[in-house]
């Protein structure tokens, strides 16, 4: 599994001339790193911290550890989902209507699984950006650059996951499913952008104080 490799091995894996790990796994990895950065900032001691600050950071940390673990799991799940799609397309076509229907159904099921994986990344990144706002408001001011880096990583990870979601949707024939996913993708994108903007404004305002 990719998550069990060293950093150098991970970089080599992404450099290899095979389809996986690809952009989806890279997005999940970036999101996991960003969430870990936010956890670090939330855990830094702050001399002027109030009970409100400590409570908000503790609550954010509890959410962030769960989100970090979800994104970490998605690193390998994305590759597995892609491999399932490839295996479905490689199913024997053969004669007979029943065999053809089975192959088509397997492909569509695999494509939905490959769509749900990056969609789950988008959900996790959006949730992490919401927690980033608490970290920005209550965390150590001298670590503001770390929060900004985390937000940039999360925003990039979310966009990468969106690209993968949308490209899989193109091959899915279930119009109801496609419409539902597109609506959620648009909503998550808008919410994430709003959170990222709020974090930036909070950090800028804190620097002027």
C-alpha positions as CSV (number, residue, x, y, z in Angstrom):
1,X,0.0,0.0,0.0
2,X,1.1,3.5,-0.8
3,X,0.5,4.8,2.7
4,X,3.0,2.3,4.1
5,X,5.9,3.4,1.9
6,X,8.6,6.0,2.7
7,X,8.3,9.5,1.2
8,X,11.0,8.6,-1.4
9,X,9.1,5.5,-2.3
10,X,5.9,7.4,-2.6
11,X,7.5,9.9,-5.0
12,X,8.9,7.1,-7.0
13,X,5.5,5.4,-7.2
14,X,4.0,8.6,-8.6
15,X,6.8,8.8,-11.1
16,X,6.3,5.3,-12.5
17,X,4.9,4.7,-16.0
18,X,1.7,3.2,-14.8
19,X,-1.7,4.8,-14.2
20,X,-1.9,4.4,-10.5
21,X,-1.2,6.1,-8.2
22,X,-2.5,9.1,-10.1
23,X,-4.1,12.5,-9.5
24,X,-6.8,11.1,-7.2
25,X,-4.3,9.6,-4.8
26,X,-2.2,12.8,-5.0
27,X,-5.2,14.8,-4.1
28,X,-6.0,12.7,-1.1
29,X,-2.3,12.8,0.0
30,X,-2.2,16.6,-0.3
31,X,-5.4,16.8,1.7
32,X,-4.1,14.5,4.4
33,X,-0.9,16.5,4.8
34,X,-2.9,19.8,5.0
35,X,-5.1,18.4,7.7
36,X,-2.1,17.2,9.6
37,X,-0.6,20.7,9.4
38,X,-3.8,22.2,10.9
39,X,-3.6,19.6,13.7
40,X,0.0,20.8,14.4
41,X,-1.0,24.4,14.6
42,X,-4.0,23.6,16.8
43,X,-1.7,21.7,19.2
44,X,0.9,24.5,19.6
45,X,0.9,26.1,23.0
46,X,-0.2,29.7,23.1
47,X,0.6,32.0,26.1
48,X,-2.4,34.2,25.6
49,X,-4.9,31.4,25.0
50,X,-8.2,31.7,26.7
51,X,-10.5,28.9,27.8
52,X,-12.5,29.6,24.6
53,X,-9.4,29.3,22.5
54,X,-8.4,26.0,24.0
55,X,-12.0,24.6,23.7
56,X,-12.3,25.6,20.1
57,X,-8.9,24.2,19.2
58,X,-9.6,20.9,21.1
59,X,-12.9,20.5,19.2
60,X,-11.2,21.3,15.8
61,X,-8.4,18.8,16.6
62,X,-10.9,16.1,17.3
63,X,-12.5,16.6,13.9
64,X,-9.2,17.0,12.1
65,X,-7.8,13.7,13.2
66,X,-10.8,11.9,11.8
67,X,-10.6,13.9,8.5
68,X,-6.8,13.2,8.3
69,X,-7.5,9.5,8.7
70,X,-10.3,9.5,6.1
71,X,-8.1,11.3,3.5
72,X,-5.2,8.9,4.3
73,X,-7.4,5.9,3.6
74,X,-8.5,7.5,0.3
75,X,-5.0,7.6,-1.0
76,X,-5.0,3.9,-1.7
77,X,-8.8,3.6,-2.2
78,X,-8.6,5.9,-5.2
79,X,-6.1,3.6,-6.9
80,X,-8.2,0.5,-6.0
81,X,-11.3,2.2,-7.5
82,X,-9.5,3.0,-10.8
83,X,-8.2,-0.6,-11.0
84,X,-11.8,-1.9,-10.6
85,X,-12.8,0.3,-13.6
86,X,-10.0,-1.1,-15.7
87,X,-10.9,-4.7,-14.7
88,X,-14.5,-4.1,-15.7
89,X,-13.6,-2.8,-19.1
90,X,-11.4,-5.8,-19.6
91,X,-14.2,-8.3,-19.0
92,X,-14.8,-10.6,-21.9
93,X,-17.3,-9.2,-24.4
94,X,-18.3,-12.5,-25.8
95,X,-21.5,-13.4,-27.6
96,X,-24.8,-13.2,-25.9
97,X,-27.0,-10.4,-24.7
98,X,-26.7,-11.5,-21.0
99,X,-22.9,-11.4,-21.0
100,X,-23.0,-7.9,-22.6
101,X,-25.4,-6.6,-20.0
102,X,-23.3,-8.1,-17.2
103,X,-20.2,-6.3,-18.5
104,X,-22.0,-3.0,-18.9
105,X,-23.4,-3.2,-15.4
106,X,-20.0,-4.0,-14.0
107,X,-18.5,-1.0,-15.8
108,X,-21.2,1.3,-14.5
109,X,-20.9,0.0,-11.0
110,X,-17.1,0.5,-11.1
111,X,-17.5,4.0,-12.5
112,X,-19.8,5.0,-9.7
113,X,-17.3,3.6,-7.1
114,X,-14.6,5.6,-8.9
115,X,-16.8,8.7,-8.6
116,X,-17.7,8.3,-5.0
117,X,-14.0,8.1,-3.9
118,X,-13.0,11.6,-5.1
119,X,-16.4,12.9,-4.0
120,X,-15.6,11.7,-0.5
121,X,-12.3,13.6,-0.8
122,X,-14.2,16.7,-1.6
123,X,-16.4,16.2,1.4
124,X,-13.4,15.7,3.7
125,X,-11.5,18.7,2.3
126,X,-14.5,21.0,2.7
127,X,-14.9,19.8,6.3
128,X,-11.2,20.4,7.0
129,X,-11.4,23.9,5.6
130,X,-14.2,24.6,8.0
131,X,-12.0,23.5,10.9
132,X,-9.2,25.6,9.5
133,X,-11.3,28.7,10.3
134,X,-11.3,27.7,14.0
135,X,-7.6,27.1,13.9
136,X,-7.1,30.5,12.2
137,X,-9.2,32.3,14.8
138,X,-7.9,30.6,18.0
139,X,-4.4,29.2,17.1
140,X,-1.0,30.7,17.5
141,X,-0.6,33.8,15.3
142,X,3.0,33.1,14.5
143,X,1.9,29.9,12.7
144,X,-0.4,31.7,10.3
145,X,1.8,30.8,7.4
146,X,1.3,27.1,8.2
147,X,-2.5,27.6,8.2
148,X,-2.3,29.3,4.8
149,X,-0.2,26.5,3.4
150,X,-2.8,24.0,4.7
151,X,-5.6,26.0,3.1
152,X,-3.8,26.1,-0.3
153,X,-3.2,22.3,-0.1
154,X,-6.8,21.6,0.8
155,X,-8.1,23.9,-2.0
156,X,-5.8,22.2,-4.5
157,X,-6.8,18.7,-3.3
158,X,-10.5,19.6,-3.6
159,X,-10.0,20.8,-7.1
160,X,-8.1,17.7,-8.0
161,X,-10.8,15.5,-6.6
162,X,-13.4,17.5,-8.5
163,X,-11.6,16.9,-11.8
164,X,-11.6,13.2,-11.1
165,X,-15.3,13.2,-10.1
166,X,-16.3,15.0,-13.2
167,X,-14.3,12.9,-15.7
168,X,-15.9,9.7,-14.3
169,X,-19.4,11.2,-14.5
170,X,-18.9,11.6,-18.3
171,X,-19.1,7.8,-18.7
172,X,-22.0,7.1,-16.3
173,X,-25.3,6.7,-18.0
174,X,-27.6,7.1,-14.9
175,X,-28.8,10.6,-15.4
176,X,-30.4,10.9,-11.9
177,X,-27.1,9.8,-10.3
178,X,-25.1,12.3,-12.5
179,X,-27.4,15.2,-11.6
180,X,-27.2,14.4,-7.9
181,X,-23.4,14.2,-7.9
182,X,-23.0,17.4,-10.0
183,X,-25.3,19.3,-7.5
184,X,-23.2,18.1,-4.6
185,X,-19.9,18.9,-6.3
186,X,-21.1,22.4,-7.0
187,X,-22.3,22.9,-3.4
188,X,-19.0,21.5,-2.0
189,X,-16.9,23.7,-4.2
190,X,-18.9,26.9,-3.2
191,X,-18.7,26.0,0.5
192,X,-15.0,25.2,0.4
193,X,-14.3,28.5,-1.4
194,X,-16.3,30.4,1.2
195,X,-14.4,28.7,4.0
196,X,-11.0,29.3,2.4
197,X,-11.8,33.0,1.9
198,X,-12.9,33.3,5.5
199,X,-9.7,31.8,6.8
200,X,-7.6,34.2,4.7
201,X,-9.6,37.2,5.9
202,X,-9.3,36.0,9.5
203,X,-5.5,35.6,9.3
204,X,-5.0,39.0,7.6
205,X,-7.2,40.7,10.2
206,X,-5.2,39.0,13.1
207,X,-1.9,40.2,11.6
208,X,-3.1,43.8,11.7
209,X,-4.0,43.6,15.4
